[in-house]
Amino acid sequence: MKVDFKGPTFINVKGEEISEIDYFIYKTEVTHKTSILTDVASNVSDHHPIKITLPCKFLKKEDILESNVQSRIRWDKVDINKYSNIIAQETPMLKEKLQNQQNSVTTTIEQTMEMLSNTAKKCSAQKTYGKNKLKLRRLEDKTYENEEVINGWHNHFKTLAEPIQNSTYDSKHQKLCDVDYQVIKYLCNQASPRIVIKSELIEAIKSINTGKSEDIFGLSIEHILNAGDDFTDFLLYLVNIIIHDKLIPEIIKLGLLSPIFKNKGSKNDSKNYRGIVVLPILCKIIEYIARIDFRPILLEKQSPLQRGFTPNTSPLNAAIIFEEIYREYTDCNSPFYIALLDAKSAFDVVIINMLMRKLFLLDIDPATWSLIDELHKNTSCSIKWKNQLSQEFKVYQGVKQGGLLSADLYKLYIEDLLSLYENSTLGCKIGNININAVACADDIALLSDNPYDLQILVNHALQYSQLHYYTQQPQKSVIIQVENKAKKTANHNWNFNLDNKEMPNLDKSTHLGIIRSTTKSKSDTFNTEQNITKARRTAYSLLSAGFHGNNGLDPITSKIHPIIDLNNDNNPSKGALSIAIKLKLVTGTFMTQSKRASFTKSESPLCKLCDDEDEDIEHLLLKCKVLEPIRSPFINQIEDNILKDASISFYKLSTNTQTQIIMDCTKLRHQNSDLLLNRKTEQLCELISRKLCYALHTIRARTISMQKKHSK
């Protein structure tokens, strides 16, 4: 090491440079250049600064992994007119090349997707993404960190997409299904292809929800909705060509899979995530067209035990059945047993050939069968994670969660199991109605008041899963023994087995978001605590941003209804008092001076406002001169309405008729009067007369009150 002395750099109070107390120690092989800066005007310390120049080597920082996911289009910022005009200009060229066979269907689809995506980007403001640091994830038996996590997801879901061999599965049944599938496919391919009409295409486009994630091409349904009529015609032509050829290009069967946490278990375990797939928008449209023919037949034959993904039926209807069982057996003072089954990755391991065999037996149109079959062959996926995309991998089994057909197809896949339960006499009963199972898609709960019967029901589920190549998980499938206070001492802790493994016996577990426990009162308590916890967490999560309605509070967009508009004459808060005064006049309970005098001899019947004549209802409404300025505007309005309707002046009518119009104009119909008003005029006169009566009463009461004060 070496020290380089440069001379005095410290200045004492007299301004003298007397010593050097600052040193730089460096290696002898380092080349450098130093100098004392004595003329720095901004230096106010008692040291001269020293400048040193050193050669340095810096390691270049590794490039941050760039996003290869296309940014989402903010359609509220898009110039829709410009977008549709550009699409209308470029669409004819695509259609012409397709008709002249200059481009294949696959090439046309690629160019169409690229056109829609690029045009939307040109017409919108782009959104920037933050660089979130990737967290540790535990996938199977290996740990992945940071940028490697996406590779772990790729391996995890690629494994799920490939059939596995399990000694418990029934391979003979699968081979028979494969043979049946080949025969069915041959028969259905002989059928004429389906022809899509424009109304069906428009229905499909409008039915797909807006505001959803974009597909692998960066497209959403908004790209189609805002493309214009010319593009819709081109899309109809393209869809019909695809269906006619009975070969859907693989490019539109490439899904974008996002791992979504199930809100239970560890976030570092891949088993606690489900893969939600965003299919290309063109594939969604074709799926909807296929569903038009398929869904009505399925719903007609669907088991009543199935409550998931069913139109006009909430999944909570399954919870209602649970609740009724609790109430029934509480009333009967009897225990019962619940088995909550958990199938491992149920949607992801559906065997396509078995599914298509069941679809054919549903007796749907052969052309629709071929279309659905083609949608599930030669499919592939790419993982989307933290704004990154993985490599593609082939999908050989499963119905993609997120597809329009996936829920209906999975319900068909397990329909035979529910039919078995439906026809069984085992399980709980309400009266003579047998209720031994409740299903919401892949969530199946079994109910029985006999432990032996429940074990048989569990065995049915196990045998069906082995027959259809999916796994019931013994550790996640649980038992709840619902007790009864009267017979609690007689209850036994029964052991239930699933695939020769004991099922956990729990005090509480969640089914369809509702906690079920060993008694109804405990279930109610747990659910109340859970709801309070959710509300508290929601409140805490919103404290930093503020409760402004745009961060999870789900505000309801509404408008002011005219009936509660403060400036509206129909406002009930303004009409309440006037109605009360009008009712007193009509029923004869309004206290005029004449009526007061009839009860008290010391009172005069003369009007206290004008002193001209006795004050009765007729005088108050029509004759009192003091009230004329108040009365006149309202009478003129009544005059105008009667003139328009009956061409008769209000002032030419008799006093009795005038009074009747103000009191209740609807009675004129029953008095054989020559003056007949329509309903609208009657309503207007009623509203005006109500205001008139209230105004006359208010001024009268105020004037009399002032007279009393002056007399004192």
C-alpha positions, 0 to 999 in steps of 0.5 A: 500500500502507498500514501501520496502526500500533497502538502498542507491542506488544513487552514487554521484560524489565521488563514495559514496552511499548516498541515495535511491531515487527510490521506488516501491509501491505495495499492501501488499498481493503481494508476491515479492522478491527484490535485489540491483544489485551492480556488473553489469559491463555494468551499466554506470549510477549513480544508482544501478539497483534493481531487483524485482520478482513478480508472475503475471497472464496473460489471455490467448489470444483467438485463432485466427480463423484459415482458413479452406479454402484450399490454392490456387495451384500455377501451375507455381511452380508445378512439372507437370511430378511428378503430372501426374505420381502420378495420373496415379498410383492411378487412376486404383485403383479408377476405379477398385473399382468403377467397382467392386462396392466396392465404390459408385459413391459418395465415388469415387468422394470424393476419386478422389477430395481428390487425386487430391488436395493432389497430387497437394499440394505434388508437389507444393510450398504452398502460405501463406495467410495474416490475414486481419481484417474483417470490419463492414458490414450491412446485412438487419436490423442487423449489424455484425462485425469481425468474425460474418460477415460470419454469416451475409452473411450466413443468407443473401444468405440463405434467397435469396435461399429460395422462398418468398411469395409475394401477388403481385406474381401470385401463380396460374401461379406457380401452373400450372407450377408445374403441367407441370413440373411433367408431363415433368419430367416423359416424359423426364425420359423415354428417354435414357441417353446421352452418352459422348464421349472422344472428348466432354470431352476433349473439355469441359476440354480445354474450361474451363478457367485456372487461376480461383478460386478453388472449395470447394475441392481445385481443379481447371481445372489445376488439370484435365489438368495435370493429364494425359491421364489415368485419362481422361479415368477414368473421362470419365467412371465416367461421363458416370456412373453419367449421366446413373444413372440420379442422380448427387451426391449432393457432386459435387453440393456444390458451394463456394459462394463469395460476390462480391461488385457491385462497386456502393452504400455503401460497408456496405450494403449487397444489393450492393453485388452479390454472385458469385459461384465457382462450383466443377470442375466435375460439371462444366465439366458436365454443359459444356457437357449439354451446347453443346446440349442446347446453339445452340438451344437457340442462334437460337431462342434468341431475337435480343434485347438480347446482353448479354453472346452471342458468337461473340457479345459484350455487347457494341453492346447494347450501340451502339443501344443506341447511334444510338437512341441518334443520330436519335432523335437529327437529328429529333429534337425530345425528347425521354424517357429511363427507366432503370429497375433493378431487385432485385437479378435476378439470385438468385430468378429464379424459377426452375420449371418455368425455366425447363418448358421453357427449355422443350418448347425450344424443346431440347433433353429430355436426356439433359433436364433431365441432366440440371434438375438434376444439379439444384435439391438438390444443396447447397452452402457455403459462402467463406469470408476472408479465412473462410467458413460458414456452408452449406445451401440448395438452392431451387431457382436461377441459380448460377452466375459463372456457365457455364449454368447460363447466358444462362438459365437466358436469357431463363427465360426472353426471353418471355418478350423480344419477347413481346417487339420485337413484339410490335409497341410501342417505339422508331424507326429508320426508320421503325425499332422498337427499344423499348428495349435493354437487356444485361442479366438482365439489361433491358433498355426501349426506347420510344418517347411517355411517355404513350407508355413507361409506357405501356412498364414498365407495361409489365416488371412489369407484367412479373416479378410478373408472374415469381416471381422476383421483379422490384425495383422502387427506383433503376429503373430510368427514363431519359428524353432526351431533345431536344434544339429546343423543350425544352420549350415544354417538360413536367416532366412526372411521371412514376410509377412502382408497384404504386410507382413513379420512380426517374427521373434523369439527368444521370445514368449508363447503361452497364458502360456508363453514359446516360444523358438528352442530347448527349453532356452531356453524352459525357462530363460525360463519358469523365470525368469518363474515366479521373477519372478512369485513374487518380485512376489507376495511383495513385494506381500504384504509390507505387508499380511502373509502372512495368506492373504486377499490373493492366496495362494488358501488352500484351505478344509479340515477336520481329518480324523479319522485325524490327530486327536491325540485320536482312537484311530485316529491312526496316530502313536499306533498305530505303536508298539502295532502293532510290539509286537502284531506281535512277539507274533503272530509269536513274536519277543517276548522273554519270560523263558521264551524268554530262558532257553532261550537263556541257561542263567544266566537263570531262566524265572520271571516277574520281576514276580510270581515265581509261574510261568514267563513265556510269552505266555499268562502275560503276557497273562492271568495275571500278577497284577502286571499285573492292574490294567493288564489288567482295563480292556481285558479288560472292554471286550473282554468287553462287545463279545463279549457284545453280539455273541455273548452269551458271556462272555470269562471263560467261554472257554478260555485258548487261546480268550482268548489267540487273541482277544487275539492275532488274533481273525480266526482264530476263523473258520477254527478251526470255533469256536462263537464267531463274531464279525462284522467290526465286533466283530473290528475293535473287539477288534483295536484294544483288544487292540493297546492292551492288548499295548502297555500290558502291554509298557510297564509290564513293561519299566518295572518290570524297568528299575527292578528293575535300578536298585535291584539296582545 
